[in-house]
């Protein structure tokens, strides 16, 4: 095994008892920017003028420079692609979230696909999928054919989305990592055009990386610049420039606990992929990876692992589907970071309670501001629970996975509070979803308090999402036993101080069940037995309201919905305050 010159692997047990190293804080208040409205009119106008400038002769002259004769190295891409998508490419069509696009009908000037599919094409992510299932001899003719089509449509004049900063950054990384697939041709004119386009893309990013949205897009843009600085001749000055930009992007794009500011597990996963690919460039050039990059990887991986369940796959948070365990394992292995899951992430915003074979995840922060997330969800206070390899309580997820199985209207519906395992007051979202898809008023402050003892975990959360409109504060208290076999909860609605007196309103306390969990109601209508595919049985009881078992759905990593069930405790919020207590207990 080669020395990757990255963060020295540090090993830790999968779960461990409480201690100073866990960083468990006794109390914390998390605040979201109030009344965030997305990009201002001035910002939108400035962005529009910047895009128009791409078509001017001035920008064209900025992209001119020396023609590179070759790449100085080809970095390894140790992360496997999607074998199913790769086989589809070999069969003559692109496959993305169930959508198909025949290669012989591909028109890069107007591909006619969803935005996510277009990014998959323009970012050349598909090269990884193809390389996973084919030899160089088998894949190169296919890749070259697609490459020629892209160059014919976009090599001369930048335009969106093809030359958007994040797509350009990913393209540089995938072009270099899979250069044998696109540079094997004996056609010297074609090879020269590819190499020149790589250089032009780097110059384009030199000018525009800091104009990319903060978070993952800006990280990818600067990562592409750093890679180009070491893979194209004469890159010493660009390397200094790129490393400084990447460090700024990391400082602004990741919280101190390593979680990405969009709060999206998918963005977190891609950020780790990105940093891993950039680190591979340092390795192949036999240069020392900057400490800030290895340190960022060392923080980002535990934050991601904090959202893994007992099966090793990700929970359904902030629009993500349940990314499979094999993908998580491969990305973490390639990162060279060995660490246990982060249990408390106050910036990233997720809490993890673990005991025995039970894992509880909690969304314990306000949703991301509108500028940072396209599929942000009104999920504050929601939980997911797994028992070993089997998930028990989930969120629907999948709002960011538009495709053949996920129409836009359904995706928007999956961002609602009701699509998450938490309390819903008066059939309203804790944070508003506006008609343009952005998140509006709602949760601005979350107060949390967590205690860990040998006898178990206690977690207390309250948020102000319903205060302005309805006058109620929602407080959720979770108590988990030391063996993980009993989880007690209380959901309380209390009148907010200095607000007009609230009125009686309907309440639904929702627990979405994972596929493979079969509920059987008890005769008194206050509980249910939950039988898992693994043979285990959990008992659910509520001490107020009435329990209904309703239809639900759960979305996998490909954006495919699976029919399932949900427990809904129907109750009322009373002006003087009200409480619904509940219990989940493993009985076999």
Secondary structure, 3 states (H helix, E strand, C coil): CCCCCCCCCCCCCCCCCCCHHHCCCCCEEEECCCCCCCCCHHHHHHHHHHHHHCCCHHHHHHCCCCCCCCCCCCCCCCCCCCHHHHHHHHCCEEEECCEEEEHHHCCCCCCCCCHHHHHHHHCCCHHHHHHHHCCHHHHHHHHHHHHHHHHHHHCCCCCCCCCCHHHHHHHHHHHHHCHHHHCCCCCHHHHHHHHHHHHHHHHHHHHHHHHCCCCHHHHHHHHHHHHHHHHCCCCHHHHHHHHHHHHHHHHHHECCCCCECCCCHHHHHHHHHHHHHHHHHHHHCCCCCCHHHHHHHHHHHHHHHCCECCCCCECCCCCCCECCHHHHHHHHHHHCCCCCCCCEECCCCEEEEEECCEEEEEECCCCCCHHHCCCCCCCCCCEEEEECCEEEEECCCCCCCCCCCCCHHHHHHCCCHHHCCCEEECCECCCCECCCCCECCCCCEEEEEEEEECCEEEEEEEECCCHHHHCEEEEEEEEEECCCCEEEEEEEEEECCCCCCCCCEEEEEEEEECCCEEEEECCCCCEEEEEECCCCEEEEEECCCEEEEEEEEEEECCCCEEEEEEEEEEEEECCCCEEEEEEEEECC
